[in-house]
Amino acid sequence: MSDFSAFSLAGKRILVTGANTGIGQGIALSIARAGGAVIGVGRSSMADT
């Protein structure tokens, strides 16, 4: 699932809950790689992970 040529999220803003760890973090990274702007929400700061 690392081939993002089939779609683009450029210009899209996506809210990801649980973005600091685990599945949420993976989803946030995938969205960013596809060109989306990630708004990440989690219980600890991204710098803590």
N, CA, C and O atoms as a CHARMM CRD file, in Angstrom:
* protein
*
  196
    1    1 MET  N      0.80900  -1.19500   0.00000 PROA 1      0.00000
    2    1 MET  CA     0.00000   0.00000   0.00000 PROA 1      0.00000
    3    1 MET  C      0.85300   1.26000   0.00000 PROA 1      0.00000
    4    1 MET  O      0.42400   2.28800   0.52400 PROA 1      0.00000
    5    2 SER  N      2.02200   1.20600  -0.56100 PROA 2      0.00000
    6    2 SER  CA     2.86900   2.38600  -0.58200 PROA 2      0.00000
    7    2 SER  C      2.82500   3.10600  -1.92600 PROA 2      0.00000
    8    2 SER  O      3.51400   4.11200  -2.09100 PROA 2      0.00000
    9    3 ASP  N      2.04100   2.62700  -2.89100 PROA 3      0.00000
   10    3 ASP  CA     1.93700   3.27600  -4.18900 PROA 3      0.00000
   11    3 ASP  C      0.75200   4.23300  -4.17800 PROA 3      0.00000
   12    3 ASP  O     -0.40600   3.81600  -4.21300 PROA 3      0.00000
   13    4 PHE  N      1.06500   5.52800  -4.12800 PROA 4      0.00000
   14    4 PHE  CA     0.01500   6.53300  -4.04200 PROA 4      0.00000
   15    4 PHE  C     -0.24100   7.20800  -5.38100 PROA 4      0.00000
   16    4 PHE  O     -0.88900   8.25400  -5.42800 PROA 4      0.00000
   17    5 SER  N      0.25700   6.62700  -6.47600 PROA 5      0.00000
   18    5 SER  CA     0.07700   7.23800  -7.78400 PROA 5      0.00000
   19    5 SER  C     -1.37600   7.17000  -8.25800 PROA 5      0.00000
   20    5 SER  O     -1.76500   7.91400  -9.15900 PROA 5      0.00000
   21    6 ALA  N     -2.17300   6.29700  -7.67000 PROA 6      0.00000
   22    6 ALA  CA    -3.55800   6.13700  -8.09000 PROA 6      0.00000
   23    6 ALA  C     -4.45800   7.26900  -7.60900 PROA 6      0.00000
   24    6 ALA  O     -5.52600   7.48800  -8.18100 PROA 6      0.00000
   25    7 PHE  N     -4.04900   7.98600  -6.57900 PROA 7      0.00000
   26    7 PHE  CA    -4.87200   9.07400  -6.06000 PROA 7      0.00000
   27    7 PHE  C     -3.99100  10.13900  -5.43100 PROA 7      0.00000
   28    7 PHE  O     -2.83500   9.89600  -5.08600 PROA 7      0.00000
   29    8 SER  N     -4.56700  11.31800  -5.29100 PROA 8      0.00000
   30    8 SER  CA    -3.84000  12.42700  -4.68300 PROA 8      0.00000
   31    8 SER  C     -4.71800  13.07500  -3.62400 PROA 8      0.00000
   32    8 SER  O     -5.92100  13.24200  -3.82000 PROA 8      0.00000
   33    9 LEU  N     -4.11900  13.43300  -2.52100 PROA 9      0.00000
   34    9 LEU  CA    -4.83000  14.15900  -1.47300 PROA 9      0.00000
   35    9 LEU  C     -4.36500  15.61200  -1.41200 PROA 9      0.00000
   36    9 LEU  O     -4.62000  16.31000  -0.43100 PROA 9      0.00000
   37   10 ALA  N     -3.68500  16.06100  -2.46000 PROA 10     0.00000
   38   10 ALA  CA    -3.18400  17.43600  -2.50600 PROA 10     0.00000
   39   10 ALA  C     -4.34200  18.41200  -2.32800 PROA 10     0.00000
   40   10 ALA  O     -5.38500  18.28200  -2.96900 PROA 10     0.00000
   41   11 GLY  N     -4.14500  19.38300  -1.45600 PROA 11     0.00000
   42   11 GLY  CA    -5.17400  20.38400  -1.19500 PROA 11     0.00000
   43   11 GLY  C     -6.23100  19.94400  -0.20400 PROA 11     0.00000
   44   11 GLY  O     -7.14600  20.71000   0.10000 PROA 11     0.00000
   45   12 LYS  N     -6.12700  18.73300   0.30500 PROA 12     0.00000
   46   12 LYS  CA    -7.09600  18.21900   1.27500 PROA 12     0.00000
   47   12 LYS  C     -6.52000  18.30700   2.68000 PROA 12     0.00000
   48   12 LYS  O     -5.32400  18.09600   2.88000 PROA 12     0.00000
   49   13 ARG  N     -7.36200  18.61700   3.64300 PROA 13     0.00000
   50   13 ARG  CA    -6.98100  18.61600   5.05500 PROA 13     0.00000
   51   13 ARG  C     -7.72900  17.47900   5.73300 PROA 13     0.00000
   52   13 ARG  O     -8.95100  17.37700   5.62200 PROA 13     0.00000
   53   14 ILE  N     -6.99200  16.62600   6.43600 PROA 14     0.00000
   54   14 ILE  CA    -7.58100  15.43800   7.04500 PROA 14     0.00000
   55   14 ILE  C     -7.24900  15.41300   8.52200 PROA 14     0.00000
   56   14 ILE  O     -6.08700  15.54300   8.90500 PROA 14     0.00000
   57   15 LEU  N     -8.27300  15.24600   9.35800 PROA 15     0.00000
   58   15 LEU  CA    -8.10000  15.12700  10.79800 PROA 15     0.00000
   59   15 LEU  C     -7.90600  13.65600  11.13800 PROA 15     0.00000
   60   15 LEU  O     -8.73000  12.81600  10.77400 PROA 15     0.00000
   61   16 VAL  N     -6.81200  13.34400  11.83900 PROA 16     0.00000
   62   16 VAL  CA    -6.52800  11.96900  12.24700 PROA 16     0.00000
   63   16 VAL  C     -6.45600  11.93800  13.76300 PROA 16     0.00000
   64   16 VAL  O     -5.59800  12.59000  14.36000 PROA 16     0.00000
   65   17 THR  N     -7.35000  11.18700  14.38900 PROA 17     0.00000
   66   17 THR  CA    -7.28900  11.02300  15.83500 PROA 17     0.00000
   67   17 THR  C     -6.33300   9.87800  16.15200 PROA 17     0.00000
   68   17 THR  O     -6.23600   8.91100  15.39500 PROA 17     0.00000
   69   18 GLY  N     -5.63200   9.99500  17.27200 PROA 18     0.00000
   70   18 GLY  CA    -4.65000   8.98000  17.64100 PROA 18     0.00000
   71   18 GLY  C     -3.42800   9.01400  16.74800 PROA 18     0.00000
   72   18 GLY  O     -2.78800   7.98500  16.53500 PROA 18     0.00000
   73   19 ALA  N     -3.09500  10.18600  16.22100 PROA 19     0.00000
   74   19 ALA  CA    -2.03300  10.31400  15.22400 PROA 19     0.00000
   75   19 ALA  C     -0.62600  10.21700  15.79500 PROA 19     0.00000
   76   19 ALA  O      0.34200  10.19400  15.03600 PROA 19     0.00000
   77   20 ASN  N     -0.49200  10.15900  17.11000 PROA 20     0.00000
   78   20 ASN  CA     0.85700  10.14500  17.68000 PROA 20     0.00000
   79   20 ASN  C      1.44600   8.74100  17.80100 PROA 20     0.00000
   80   20 ASN  O      2.65800   8.61200  17.97100 PROA 20     0.00000
   81   21 THR  N      0.64200   7.69300  17.72100 PROA 21     0.00000
   82   21 THR  CA     1.17400   6.33200  17.83400 PROA 21     0.00000
   83   21 THR  C      0.33700   5.34700  17.01300 PROA 21     0.00000
   84   21 THR  O     -0.77900   5.65100  16.59100 PROA 21     0.00000
   85   22 GLY  N      0.89500   4.19000  16.80700 PROA 22     0.00000
   86   22 GLY  CA     0.17300   3.05100  16.25000 PROA 22     0.00000
   87   22 GLY  C     -0.45400   3.27100  14.88800 PROA 22     0.00000
   88   22 GLY  O      0.13500   3.89000  14.00100 PROA 22     0.00000
   89   23 ILE  N     -1.67000   2.74600  14.74400 PROA 23     0.00000
   90   23 ILE  CA    -2.37500   2.81200  13.46500 PROA 23     0.00000
   91   23 ILE  C     -2.62900   4.25600  13.05300 PROA 23     0.00000
   92   23 ILE  O     -2.48100   4.60100  11.88000 PROA 23     0.00000
   93   24 GLY  N     -3.00600   5.09400  13.99900 PROA 24     0.00000
   94   24 GLY  CA    -3.25000   6.50000  13.68400 PROA 24     0.00000
   95   24 GLY  C     -2.02400   7.18100  13.11800 PROA 24     0.00000
   96   24 GLY  O     -2.12700   7.99000  12.19500 PROA 24     0.00000
   97   25 GLN  N     -0.86200   6.86000  13.66600 PROA 25     0.00000
   98   25 GLN  CA     0.38700   7.43700  13.16200 PROA 25     0.00000
   99   25 GLN  C      0.65700   6.96000  11.73600 PROA 25     0.00000
  100   25 GLN  O      1.06000   7.74500  10.87800 PROA 25     0.00000
  101   26 GLY  N      0.43600   5.68500  11.49400 PROA 26     0.00000
  102   26 GLY  CA     0.63200   5.14000  10.15300 PROA 26     0.00000
  103   26 GLY  C     -0.30500   5.77100   9.13700 PROA 26     0.00000
  104   26 GLY  O      0.09400   6.06100   8.00900 PROA 26     0.00000
  105   27 ILE  N     -1.54600   5.98200   9.53800 PROA 27     0.00000
  106   27 ILE  CA    -2.51700   6.62700   8.65600 PROA 27     0.00000
  107   27 ILE  C     -2.09200   8.06200   8.36600 PROA 27     0.00000
  108   27 ILE  O     -2.14900   8.51000   7.22100 PROA 27     0.00000
  109   28 ALA  N     -1.66600   8.78300   9.40600 PROA 28     0.00000
  110   28 ALA  CA    -1.22500  10.17100   9.23100 PROA 28     0.00000
  111   28 ALA  C     -0.04100  10.25300   8.26900 PROA 28     0.00000
  112   28 ALA  O     -0.00400  11.13100   7.40800 PROA 28     0.00000
  113   29 LEU  N      0.91200   9.35700   8.40800 PROA 29     0.00000
  114   29 LEU  CA     2.07000   9.34500   7.51700 PROA 29     0.00000
  115   29 LEU  C      1.66200   9.02800   6.08100 PROA 29     0.00000
  116   29 LEU  O      2.17200   9.63600   5.14000 PROA 29     0.00000
  117   30 SER  N      0.75500   8.09000   5.91600 PROA 30     0.00000
  118   30 SER  CA     0.29000   7.72500   4.57400 PROA 30     0.00000
  119   30 SER  C     -0.43600   8.88700   3.90400 PROA 30     0.00000
  120   30 SER  O     -0.25400   9.14000   2.71300 PROA 30     0.00000
  121   31 ILE  N     -1.25200   9.58300   4.66900 PROA 31     0.00000
  122   31 ILE  CA    -1.95800  10.74800   4.13600 PROA 31     0.00000
  123   31 ILE  C     -0.96200  11.81100   3.70000 PROA 31     0.00000
  124   31 ILE  O     -1.10200  12.39800   2.62700 PROA 31     0.00000
  125   32 ALA  N      0.04200  12.05800   4.53100 PROA 32     0.00000
  126   32 ALA  CA     1.06000  13.06000   4.19400 PROA 32     0.00000
  127   32 ALA  C      1.82600  12.66300   2.93800 PROA 32     0.00000
  128   32 ALA  O      2.11700  13.51500   2.09800 PROA 32     0.00000
  129   33 ARG  N      2.15300  11.39600   2.79900 PROA 33     0.00000
  130   33 ARG  CA     2.86800  10.92000   1.60500 PROA 33     0.00000
  131   33 ARG  C      2.02300  11.06000   0.34000 PROA 33     0.00000
  132   33 ARG  O      2.55400  11.20800  -0.76100 PROA 33     0.00000
  133   34 ALA  N      0.70300  11.01200   0.51200 PROA 34     0.00000
  134   34 ALA  CA    -0.20200  11.17000  -0.62200 PROA 34     0.00000
  135   34 ALA  C     -0.50300  12.64100  -0.89800 PROA 34     0.00000
  136   34 ALA  O     -1.31000  12.95200  -1.77400 PROA 34     0.00000
  137   35 GLY  N      0.13700  13.55000  -0.16000 PROA 35     0.00000
  138   35 GLY  CA    -0.00100  14.97600  -0.43000 PROA 35     0.00000
  139   35 GLY  C     -1.00000  15.70800   0.42800 PROA 35     0.00000
  140   35 GLY  O     -1.20200  16.90800   0.24400 PROA 35     0.00000
  141   36 GLY  N     -1.63200  15.02300   1.36100 PROA 36     0.00000
  142   36 GLY  CA    -2.62000  15.66500   2.21900 PROA 36     0.00000
  143   36 GLY  C     -1.98700  16.40700   3.38200 PROA 36     0.00000
  144   36 GLY  O     -0.87500  16.09400   3.80700 PROA 36     0.00000
  145   37 ALA  N     -2.70900  17.39000   3.88800 PROA 37     0.00000
  146   37 ALA  CA    -2.27900  18.12600   5.07600 PROA 37     0.00000
  147   37 ALA  C     -2.92500  17.45600   6.28400 PROA 37     0.00000
  148   37 ALA  O     -4.15000  17.39800   6.38500 PROA 37     0.00000
  149   38 VAL  N     -2.10700  16.95500   7.19100 PROA 38     0.00000
  150   38 VAL  CA    -2.59700  16.19700   8.33600 PROA 38     0.00000
  151   38 VAL  C     -2.77700  17.10900   9.54000 PROA 38     0.00000
  152   38 VAL  O     -1.88400  17.87700   9.89800 PROA 38     0.00000
  153   39 ILE  N     -3.94000  17.01100  10.15200 PROA 39     0.00000
  154   39 ILE  CA    -4.19400  17.62600  11.44600 PROA 39     0.00000
  155   39 ILE  C     -4.25200  16.45500  12.41900 PROA 39     0.00000
  156   39 ILE  O     -5.22600  15.70300  12.44200 PROA 39     0.00000
  157   40 GLY  N     -3.19800  16.30800  13.22200 PROA 40     0.00000
  158   40 GLY  CA    -3.08800  15.15600  14.10700 PROA 40     0.00000
  159   40 GLY  C     -3.52000  15.47500  15.51900 PROA 40     0.00000
  160   40 GLY  O     -3.15000  16.50800  16.07700 PROA 40     0.00000
  161   41 VAL  N     -4.31000  14.57700  16.09600 PROA 41     0.00000
  162   41 VAL  CA    -4.78200  14.71700  17.46500 PROA 41     0.00000
  163   41 VAL  C     -4.38800  13.45800  18.22500 PROA 41     0.00000
  164   41 VAL  O     -4.59700  12.34300  17.74800 PROA 41     0.00000
  165   42 GLY  N     -3.81500  13.64600  19.41000 PROA 42     0.00000
  166   42 GLY  CA    -3.44700  12.51100  20.24700 PROA 42     0.00000
  167   42 GLY  C     -3.36700  12.93100  21.69800 PROA 42     0.00000
  168   42 GLY  O     -3.50500  14.11100  22.02100 PROA 42     0.00000
  169   43 ARG  N     -3.14700  11.97100  22.56700 PROA 43     0.00000
  170   43 ARG  CA    -3.08900  12.28200  23.99300 PROA 43     0.00000
  171   43 ARG  C     -1.73900  12.79900  24.43500 PROA 43     0.00000
  172   43 ARG  O     -1.63000  13.40100  25.50400 PROA 43     0.00000
  173   44 SER  N     -0.70500  12.57900  23.63800 PROA 44     0.00000
  174   44 SER  CA     0.60600  13.15000  23.94500 PROA 44     0.00000
  175   44 SER  C      1.12000  13.84300  22.69100 PROA 44     0.00000
  176   44 SER  O      0.62900  13.59300  21.59000 PROA 44     0.00000
  177   45 SER  N      2.10800  14.71100  22.86200 PROA 45     0.00000
  178   45 SER  CA     2.60600  15.45800  21.71000 PROA 45     0.00000
  179   45 SER  C      3.40500  14.55000  20.78600 PROA 45     0.00000
  180   45 SER  O      3.93900  13.52900  21.21800 PROA 45     0.00000
  181   46 MET  N      3.48300  14.92300  19.52400 PROA 46     0.00000
  182   46 MET  CA     4.23900  14.14500  18.54600 PROA 46     0.00000
  183   46 MET  C      5.70900  14.07300  18.94100 PROA 46     0.00000
  184   46 MET  O      6.37800  13.08800  18.62900 PROA 46     0.00000
  185   47 ALA  N      6.22400  15.09100  19.61800 PROA 47     0.00000
  186   47 ALA  CA     7.62500  15.10700  20.02800 PROA 47     0.00000
  187   47 ALA  C      7.91700  14.04100  21.08300 PROA 47     0.00000
  188   47 ALA  O      9.06900  13.63800  21.24700 PROA 47     0.00000
  189   48 ASP  N      6.89200  13.58000  21.79900 PROA 48     0.00000
  190   48 ASP  CA     7.07900  12.57300  22.84300 PROA 48     0.00000
  191   48 ASP  C      7.25300  11.17100  22.28200 PROA 48     0.00000
  192   48 ASP  O      7.69200  10.27600  23.00500 PROA 48     0.00000
  193   49 THR  N      6.92200  10.95600  21.01600 PROA 49     0.00000
  194   49 THR  CA     6.97800   9.60200  20.45300 PROA 49     0.00000
  195   49 THR  C      8.28100   9.33800  19.75600 PROA 49     0.00000
  196   49 THR  O      8.48900   8.24600  19.22800 PROA 49     0.00000
